[in-house]
Amino acid sequence: MATRYRCNACGNLTRFDVVATRRTKSFHHFTVGGELHVEDEVVLDEQIEQVTCRWCGSAKAIEELSRDSAAEPGADAGTENEVATAAQS
C-alpha cells in the first residue's frame, strides 16, 4: 500500500514531489531484437529522502498519514474539497 501525505501548510492531500532511492530485484527479458521488458520487479529497500508539496512548495509541513486515518471513508474528503474550493476562488 502506498504512503499518503498531507501538507499542513496548505491542506494538500493529492500532489507531492517524492524523492526516493530504491533497491530492486527484477527479471530482465530481452527480445531477439534486443528490446528490454522488465518483469517481476520487487522492491527490496526504499528510502524516502524528501517529500515536497506541489501546491505550496513546503517540505517542512508534510505529514505522513497513518493507515487508519487514510483508510477511513470520507476522512480526508472534506479537507480536500475545502482546499479545492479555496483554490478555485
Backbone as CSV, one residue per row, in Angstrom:
resi,resn,N_x,N_y,N_z,CA_x,CA_y,CA_z,C_x,C_y,C_z
1,MET,0.836,-1.179,0.000,0.000,0.000,0.000,0.882,1.243,0.000
2,ALA,0.529,2.211,-0.812,1.313,3.437,-0.935,1.113,4.336,0.286
3,THR,2.111,5.128,0.585,2.050,6.068,1.692,1.262,7.293,1.267
4,ARG,0.387,7.784,2.137,-0.367,9.016,1.877,0.261,10.143,2.675
5,TYR,0.202,11.336,2.108,0.775,12.512,2.757,-0.263,13.620,2.860
6,ARG,-0.020,14.556,3.779,-0.823,15.770,3.906,0.141,16.928,4.149
7,CYS,-0.106,18.039,3.462,0.669,19.251,3.708,-0.095,20.078,4.736
8,ASN,0.492,20.290,5.899,-0.158,21.074,6.944,-0.066,22.573,6.688
9,ALA,0.723,22.986,5.686,0.816,24.408,5.357,-0.376,24.859,4.515
10,CYS,-0.813,24.011,3.558,-1.904,24.422,2.660,-3.077,23.446,2.616
11,GLY,-2.937,22.256,3.216,-4.018,21.282,3.233,-4.010,20.292,2.086
12,ASN,-3.041,20.372,1.201,-2.951,19.474,0.051,-2.893,18.014,0.494
13,LEU,-3.671,17.173,-0.187,-3.667,15.730,0.072,-3.315,14.918,-1.168
14,THR,-3.124,15.577,-2.309,-3.067,14.822,-3.564,-1.841,15.020,-4.425
15,ARG,-1.059,16.073,-4.253,0.045,16.347,-5.174,1.349,16.596,-4.417
16,PHE,2.305,15.670,-4.581,3.591,15.779,-3.891,4.719,15.332,-4.805
17,ASP,5.868,15.971,-4.674,7.092,15.510,-5.317,7.822,14.671,-4.286
18,VAL,8.099,13.411,-4.620,8.741,12.485,-3.694,10.082,12.051,-4.288
19,VAL,11.155,12.306,-3.542,12.490,11.857,-3.939,12.778,10.601,-3.130
20,ALA,13.033,9.488,-3.848,13.250,8.208,-3.180,14.401,7.451,-3.839
21,THR,15.082,6.654,-3.036,16.105,5.740,-3.535,15.592,4.331,-3.295
22,ARG,15.606,3.516,-4.354,15.097,2.145,-4.240,16.159,1.142,-4.675
23,ARG,16.172,0.010,-3.974,16.972,-1.142,-4.384,15.965,-2.206,-4.779
24,THR,16.059,-2.690,-6.022,15.056,-3.620,-6.540,15.702,-4.877,-7.106
25,LYS,14.871,-5.898,-7.214,15.242,-7.125,-7.896,14.202,-7.303,-8.999
26,SER,14.665,-7.540,-10.233,13.714,-7.682,-11.330,14.230,-8.672,-12.366
27,PHE,13.302,-9.207,-13.128,13.615,-10.126,-14.208,13.679,-9.316,-15.498
28,HIS,14.835,-9.323,-16.172,15.002,-8.617,-17.436,14.861,-9.609,-18.578
29,HIS,13.873,-9.363,-19.424,13.593,-10.232,-20.565,13.872,-9.437,-21.836
30,PHE,14.882,-9.862,-22.566,15.235,-9.211,-23.823,14.654,-10.004,-24.987
31,THR,14.063,-9.288,-25.949,13.576,-9.950,-27.161,14.770,-10.267,-28.047
32,VAL,14.541,-11.053,-29.074,15.604,-11.375,-30.034,16.120,-10.097,-30.686
33,GLY,15.244,-9.109,-30.843,15.624,-7.815,-31.423,16.328,-6.893,-30.446
34,GLY,16.472,-7.312,-29.194,17.199,-6.530,-28.203,16.344,-5.602,-27.360
35,GLU,15.015,-5.646,-27.507,14.136,-4.791,-26.718,13.963,-5.372,-25.317
36,LEU,14.119,-4.511,-24.309,14.044,-4.936,-22.911,12.618,-4.822,-22.379
37,HIS,12.176,-5.868,-21.693,10.926,-5.859,-20.935,11.281,-6.232,-19.496
38,VAL,11.014,-5.317,-18.544,11.293,-5.585,-17.141,10.038,-6.189,-16.524
39,GLU,10.207,-7.363,-15.910,9.081,-8.092,-15.325,9.400,-8.457,-13.882
40,ASP,8.372,-8.711,-13.112,8.509,-9.207,-11.733,9.448,-8.357,-10.888
41,GLU,9.248,-7.052,-10.892,10.090,-6.174,-10.084,9.625,-6.181,-8.635
42,VAL,10.564,-6.391,-7.726,10.290,-6.422,-6.291,11.176,-5.372,-5.629
43,VAL,10.583,-4.515,-4.790,11.346,-3.506,-4.059,11.931,-4.168,-2.816
44,LEU,13.252,-4.219,-2.744,13.951,-4.818,-1.605,14.167,-3.807,-0.488
45,ASP,14.414,-2.550,-0.869,14.640,-1.486,0.106,14.241,-0.165,-0.531
46,GLU,13.648,0.724,0.268,13.263,2.037,-0.230,13.515,3.077,0.845
47,GLN,14.172,4.141,0.467,14.454,5.252,1.373,13.783,6.502,0.800
48,ILE,12.823,7.072,1.513,12.209,8.322,1.098,13.110,9.437,1.608
49,GLU,13.666,10.218,0.687,14.614,11.264,1.048,13.943,12.595,1.305
50,GLN,12.938,12.941,0.485,12.269,14.226,0.650,10.881,14.170,0.036
51,VAL,9.923,14.817,0.687,8.574,14.973,0.161,8.276,16.466,0.165
52,THR,7.891,17.003,-0.996,7.606,18.424,-1.140,6.203,18.606,-1.689
53,CYS,5.462,19.545,-1.123,4.112,19.841,-1.586,4.178,20.492,-2.960
54,ARG,3.419,19.991,-3.902,3.409,20.526,-5.252,2.641,21.848,-5.308
55,TRP,1.728,22.080,-4.358,0.920,23.303,-4.366,1.662,24.499,-3.782
56,CYS,2.255,24.328,-2.597,2.868,25.486,-1.929,4.392,25.406,-1.832
57,GLY,4.985,24.255,-2.176,6.435,24.111,-2.164,7.033,23.774,-0.807
58,SER,6.202,23.592,0.200,6.712,23.295,1.539,7.223,21.859,1.625
59,ALA,8.375,21.706,2.274,8.897,20.369,2.563,8.911,20.116,4.062
60,LYS,8.708,21.164,4.843,8.779,21.046,6.303,7.429,20.763,6.939
61,ALA,6.327,21.024,6.217,4.998,20.862,6.810,4.308,19.580,6.356
62,ILE,5.063,18.643,5.786,4.480,17.407,5.268,4.340,16.395,6.393
63,GLU,3.166,15.791,6.450,2.888,14.770,7.458,2.514,13.474,6.737
64,GLU,3.049,12.385,7.215,2.686,11.064,6.687,1.425,10.617,7.419
65,LEU,0.379,10.311,6.649,-0.879,9.901,7.257,-0.798,8.451,7.706
66,SER,-1.401,8.166,8.854,-1.447,6.790,9.326,-2.381,6.003,8.426
67,ARG,-2.194,4.714,8.354,-3.065,3.871,7.528,-4.507,3.936,8.016
68,ASP,-4.707,4.103,9.330,-6.057,4.175,9.885,-6.790,5.410,9.383
69,SER,-6.146,6.586,9.452,-6.820,7.808,9.014,-6.980,7.838,7.509
70,ALA,-6.047,7.249,6.757,-6.148,7.226,5.301,-7.206,6.234,4.843
71,ALA,-7.491,5.209,5.658,-8.444,4.175,5.259,-9.883,4.501,5.632
72,GLU,-10.085,5.461,6.533,-11.443,5.801,6.944,-12.187,6.461,5.793
73,PRO,-13.376,5.935,5.435,-14.117,6.537,4.342,-14.510,7.969,4.673
74,GLY,-14.190,8.886,3.774,-14.550,10.288,3.942,-13.693,11.046,4.936
75,ALA,-12.669,10.419,5.483,-11.850,11.084,6.497,-11.142,12.301,5.931
76,ASP,-10.673,12.213,4.683,-9.940,13.309,4.073,-10.776,14.073,3.062
77,ALA,-11.950,13.572,2.705,-12.730,14.163,1.627,-13.128,15.597,1.925
78,GLY,-13.544,15.892,3.152,-13.948,17.246,3.491,-12.804,18.224,3.354
79,THR,-11.641,17.876,3.865,-10.483,18.746,3.784,-10.085,18.961,2.336
80,GLU,-10.066,17.899,1.541,-9.664,18.010,0.141,-10.651,18.887,-0.627
81,ASN,-11.949,18.729,-0.377,-12.950,19.537,-1.055,-12.837,21.004,-0.657
82,GLU,-12.569,21.275,0.619,-12.393,22.652,1.062,-11.190,23.296,0.387
83,VAL,-10.101,22.562,0.264,-8.894,23.085,-0.371,-9.159,23.337,-1.848
84,ALA,-9.848,22.402,-2.524,-10.153,22.557,-3.942,-11.034,23.770,-4.176
85,THR,-12.011,24.006,-3.299,-12.893,25.160,-3.419,-12.105,26.446,-3.217
86,ALA,-11.223,26.459,-2.231,-10.414,27.647,-1.965,-9.468,27.939,-3.111
87,ALA,-8.936,26.900,-3.752,-8.004,27.081,-4.862,-8.701,27.681,-6.069
88,GLN,-9.991,27.419,-6.234,-10.745,27.939,-7.368,-11.122,29.397,-7.170
89,SER,-11.132,29.877,-5.920,-11.554,31.250,-5.620,-10.520,32.259,-6.038
